[in-house]
Amino acid sequence: MEGLTLDMLMGALLIFALRIADVSLGTLRIGMLVRGKRRMAGVLSFFESIIWLAAAAQVLGKLESPLQFVAYAGGYATGTMLGANIERWLAVGKVVLRVIVPVSAPDVQEALRQAGFFVTTVNASGRDGEVRVMFSVIARKKLRAALRVVEGTYPKAFITVEEVTTAQLQEVATREDRLSRRFRMIRK
């Protein structure tokens, strides 16, 4: 193997960048599939595969250079981390927020409703006595706001969050709520 040339270095940098792009798109594609966004996943997979082919062609064209292999693997690792961060930033989809508080706790459900969240509450029996279990299907983008409301009302609340793929009733209620607010503003 001859010494490191500018051409080899630029080739490795290109491979690294292409792998970051295609793996990031792959991570986003999987996130879209999990959340039921099939069309978006299809579009992302098209670009992901084109970019992967370009990266693979660069590596396979220079099998004598270990630098290309390192760039390929490094781009894969970096793309995975970047794609996960982008997916979290986009926050596509909905989650179920489950909040459990003692019956004697401050009114968390009313605080959530005042903040614009729909809440269903069930009375239950917990390890330490009677509790309220609250459920709310919310957009992932609004999760932090909902958590702040809960923690600001009762910091000791037990909270769980899980992904959901369907939330049809939440969508209908949200649309109706937006329409009624528009009509109220028009009448004023």
N, C-alpha and C positions, 0 to 999 in steps of 0.2 A: 504494500500500500504506500502510495506516495504521500507527501506532506499535505496538510490542510490548505486548500485553496479557497479563494473568495467564491468561486463557483460552487464548491461543495458546501460552504457555509450558507450561501443564499438558498441552495436547494434544500438544505436541512431546515432552514427558517420557513421556507414555503410549505414543506411537509408539515411542520409543527403548526403553522397557522391553518392549513387545510383541515388537519385533524381536530383542532379546537373547534372549527366551524361545524364539521360534520357530526362530531360527537355531541356538541351542544344542541344541534338540531334533533339528533336522535333522542336525547334526554327529554327535550320539549315534546317530541312526537309521542313518546311513551306516556308522558303526563296528559297529553290531549286524549289519547286512547282511553286511559283510565277514567277520564272525566266525561267520556261519551262524545267528544268532539272529533268524529271520524273524518269529516272533510278537511279540517285543519291538519289532522295527522297525515292524511294523504298528501297534502301540499308539502308539508315539511319533509315527508319521506322522499319525495321527488328530488328536492334540493339536497337532502342528506346524501342520497345515493350518487348524484352527480359529483358532489364534492369528494366523497369517498373514492370514487373511481380516479379522480385527478390525483389524490394523495397516494393511492396504491400504485398508480402508474409511475409516479416520481420515485417511489421506493424500489419497485421492481426493475426500474431502468438503471438503478445504481446499487446492485446487490453487493458490490465490493466495499461499500462505505458503511462502517458501523454507525457513523454519525446520523445517517438517514434512519436507521432502526431506532436509535435513541430519540430522535426528533418525532418519529411516528408514535412511539410509546408515550413520550412526554406530552404530545398534543392530545393523545387519548385521555390521559389523566387530567390534564388541565381542562379539556372540554367537558369532562364529566362534572367537575366541580363548578365550572362556569354555567353549564346547562342547568344544574340543580339550583344555582342562585337565581338565574333568570326565571326559571319556573316558579320559584318561591316569590319573586318580585311581581310577576304577572298575576299570581294568585287566582288562577282560573278555577271556577267550580264553586261548589257549596260544601259546607260542613255542618254536622250536627253538634251543637254546643249543649253539653249536659252539665247542669249545675245542681249540686246537692248541698242543702243547708238545713240546719235544725229549724223546726217550726218557730222557735223563739227568735230566730235571726231577723235582722232588718229586712224589709220587703224588697228582695232582689228582683223578683219578677216585675214589680211595678217600675223599678228603676230601669230595667231593660226595655219595658214597653214605652216609658217616657223618652228613651233614647231612640225609639223607632224600630225596635226589634219585636217580632212576633214570638210569643212564649206560650207554651202549654205546660201546665203544672199538675203534678200528681202527688198526692199525699202518700207517704210510705213509712215503713218502720225500718230504722237503721240500728246499728250496733248499740248506739248510745241513746236511743229513743226515737220519737217521731221526727220525720224529716219531710222536706219538700224536694221533689225532683223536678227540675225545669228542663224543658227541651226547646231548642230554637234552631231552625234551619236557616243558616245565614251564608251570605257570599264570603268566600275566603278573604276577600279584600277588607271585609268589615270585622273580621275576627278580633283583631287587636283592640278595636274600639269597644266591642262587646266585653272582652276580658277586662278592660279598664273600668267599665261600668260595674261589673261584678266585684272586682277587687276593691273598687272605691266604696261599694255599698257594704260588702261583708268579706274582708280579706281572708277569712278562714274557710271560705267555700271550697268544696271539693269539685274540681272541674275536669271534665274529659272532653275531647274533641275527636270526631272521626269524620272521614270523607264520606260523601254521599254522591251517588250518580244521578238520582232523580229527585226533583223537588218541585213537581208540577203545581201543587197547591200554593206553595210559597210564591212562585212566579205570578200566579193569578192574583193573589192578594196584593202583591207589590204593585202590579199594574193598576189594579182598582184604586189603591191608595194614592198613587201618583195622579190618576185622573181626577179623583175627588179633590185633591189639593189644588189642581189647576183650575177646576171649576170654582172653588172657593175664592181663589185669587181674582178670577175674572169678575165674580159678583161684587167684590169689594170696591 
